[in-house]
């Protein structure tokens, strides 16, 4: 078990190195002064390491008025983004699991068709378009929900809906597929024949078995969630790292952009690791392989 | 029969859309770049089929030219990603062993990586451009196809006809061309078609942020962004552009779906072993 965790950690660390190196390498295209590299002669590797240190530890560079490392100064925008992301993630997981299981169990019912229809439309509408329309109807026309707000929970509603709807649409399909595959198994018929009620079967047999593929899909969904956060933040003027980065693009503040990528990579890696650990716990076959 | 009909209808629709995109310049009634400040934000009518935008440019023409840009980029992207990904998957699956394990682990991690983050970084640092977008998206999206192809290759290699072919002395190129590709191609094509819609959404999201084509060039994403300011006063800009985008994506998604439905029963599932529940091993389920 430990071996598995360590291997996974090592892989993800390599990913982190790869991402950071690539991000740094992008700045080849940019004049020296803006990125603060050494003189003409210094080696690329040395520059990379210096840059890495600077991003994490701090430097004399003044970045957006913060005389700290880009990593830390930028850090005060992170909680906002994390809050937003976590809430959206919870919403996505909750509704996807609920609808996924229900539509699988009630396959081919009117409910199933309705959900599938909406899920199809949901995958075709980009989240920013949905966001624009939500703003148009709920904020501007009906004046029900605010667009911009500080800590007002009502300000969370629209961005979360805009971000999570396309994701729920995709994820419901995956969950439905995974649950259907389990439902077709013989043991389900057997258990039902023995008189065990469906909710119990779902809870104790189907869900644990389907977990592996549900969790794998979750990894992809989280990636898409992290992708979409930047646009939604920008649109709803949420003070998080996404909108900050979009602004920084316009003023060519490279350090912020780089910090954004690094942070996103970190979030992704952490999420990935948690999911992998969960998959490991749910799939006994891996247990056996690991013990061997 | 119904499946076939549905497939044909959708192919026809998709082809129509593509033709409109390709022949856009011929169909456009007006120059999409011509600014006419006396006629800004007119609703549809009087010479402009869908009205004009904030600079007085004909919306319909801009949508047509935008279709060209969007499609060119989307299709180029999807093709590149498919070919590169499939090539990597093919090599990895065939060679097997460590190379394959390595490639698959890399693909596994890249599979879920937030593509937009990367594209934003590349466009932000190196400047907004079509080529930068292609590089950024391509670098992350090949993983899906590599995984698929590698799995397919491994699957096909186990099949009887392939073993016999090798017995008969067939060499590598022949094996690949005659046996592996024809069997792998349907699955790959299905995935590619389904990906068109998603890639279009990704590209329009990026151009919404202004990261793909610089301002005067029409692209649906940045047209939607430009239409936000006047949403209440002149909604026609927003509505027509977003409808066009959504309908296009819907058509291509439907096409991918119906292609999959059509080809799926034909694809043999013979050598996929009947899945046993992971907890339902020989010991059987415990009593509940």
Contacts between the chains, C-beta under 8 A, distances in Angstrom:
chain1	res1	chain2	res2	distance
A	11	B	105	6.2
A	11	B	109	6.6
A	12	B	109	7.3
A	15	B	109	5.3
A	22	B	139	8.0
A	23	B	121	5.9
A	23	B	125	7.8
A	26	B	121	6.7
A	26	B	122	6.1
A	26	B	125	4.5
A	26	B	126	5.8
A	27	B	125	6.0
A	29	B	125	7.0
A	29	B	126	4.6
A	29	B	127	7.5
A	30	B	125	6.5
A	30	B	126	7.6
A	120	B	250	7.7
A	120	B	253	7.0
A	121	B	250	7.4
A	123	B	197	7.5
A	123	B	198	8.0
A	123	B	253	6.5
A	124	B	197	6.5
A	124	B	201	7.9
A	124	B	246	5.7
A	124	B	249	4.3
A	124	B	250	4.5
A	124	B	253	5.6
A	125	B	246	5.7
A	125	B	249	7.8
A	126	B	201	4.5
A	126	B	204	5.9
A	126	B	205	5.6
A	126	B	208	7.9
A	126	B	245	7.2
A	126	B	249	7.9
A	127	B	205	7.4
A	128	B	205	5.8
A	128	B	208	5.2
A	128	B	224	7.3
A	129	B	224	6.5
A	129	B	242	5.0
A	129	B	245	6.9
A	129	B	246	7.0
A	132	B	224	6.8
A	132	B	228	6.1
A	132	B	231	7.2
A	132	B	238	6.7
A	132	B	242	7.4
A	133	B	242	7.5
A	135	B	231	7.6
A	136	B	231	5.2
A	136	B	232	7.5
A	136	B	235	7.5
A	136	B	238	7.5
A	140	B	231	6.8
A	140	B	232	5.6
A	141	B	232	7.8
A	181	B	275	6.9
A	182	B	277	6.9
A	185	B	275	7.5
A	185	B	276	7.9
A	185	B	277	5.4
A	185	B	280	7.3
A	187	B	277	5.9
A	187	B	280	4.9
A	187	B	285	5.7
A	190	B	285	7.9
A	191	B	285	7.2
A	191	B	288	7.3
A	196	B	288	6.0
A	200	B	288	6.6
A	204	B	288	5.7
A	205	B	277	7.6
A	205	B	279	7.3
A	205	B	280	8.0
A	205	B	285	6.8
A	205	B	288	7.8
A	208	B	279	6.4
A	209	B	277	4.9
A	209	B	278	5.8
A	209	B	279	5.8
A	209	B	280	7.6
A	212	B	278	7.1
A	219	B	111	7.6
A	219	B	112	4.1
A	220	B	111	6.4
A	220	B	112	4.4
A	222	B	112	6.7
A	223	B	111	8.0
A	223	B	112	3.9
A	223	B	113	5.6
A	223	B	114	4.6
A	223	B	115	7.5
A	224	B	114	6.9
A	225	B	114	7.9
A	226	B	114	4.0
A	226	B	117	6.3
A	227	B	114	3.9
A	227	B	115	5.8
A	227	B	116	3.5
A	227	B	117	6.0
A	228	B	116	6.9
A	228	B	205	7.9
A	230	B	116	6.4
A	230	B	117	7.1
A	230	B	120	6.1
A	230	B	209	7.8
A	231	B	116	7.5
A	231	B	205	5.9
A	231	B	208	6.8
A	231	B	209	6.6
A	234	B	209	7.3
A	245	B	120	6.5
A	245	B	124	7.1
A	246	B	120	7.5
A	246	B	209	6.0
A	248	B	124	7.0
A	249	B	120	7.2
A	249	B	123	7.2
A	249	B	124	4.0
A	249	B	209	7.7
A	249	B	211	7.3
A	254	B	124	7.5
A	254	B	125	5.6
A	257	B	120	7.3
A	257	B	121	5.7
A	257	B	124	4.3
A	257	B	125	5.8
A	258	B	121	7.2
A	258	B	125	7.4
A	260	B	117	7.3
A	260	B	120	7.5
A	260	B	121	7.1
A	261	B	117	6.0
A	261	B	118	7.2
A	261	B	120	8.0
A	261	B	121	4.4
A	264	B	114	6.1
A	264	B	117	4.5
A	265	B	117	7.8
A	268	B	112	7.5
A	268	B	113	6.4
A	268	B	114	6.2
A	272	B	109	7.1
A	272	B	112	6.8
A	283	B	278	5.9
A	284	B	278	6.1
A	284	B	279	6.4
A	285	B	278	5.7
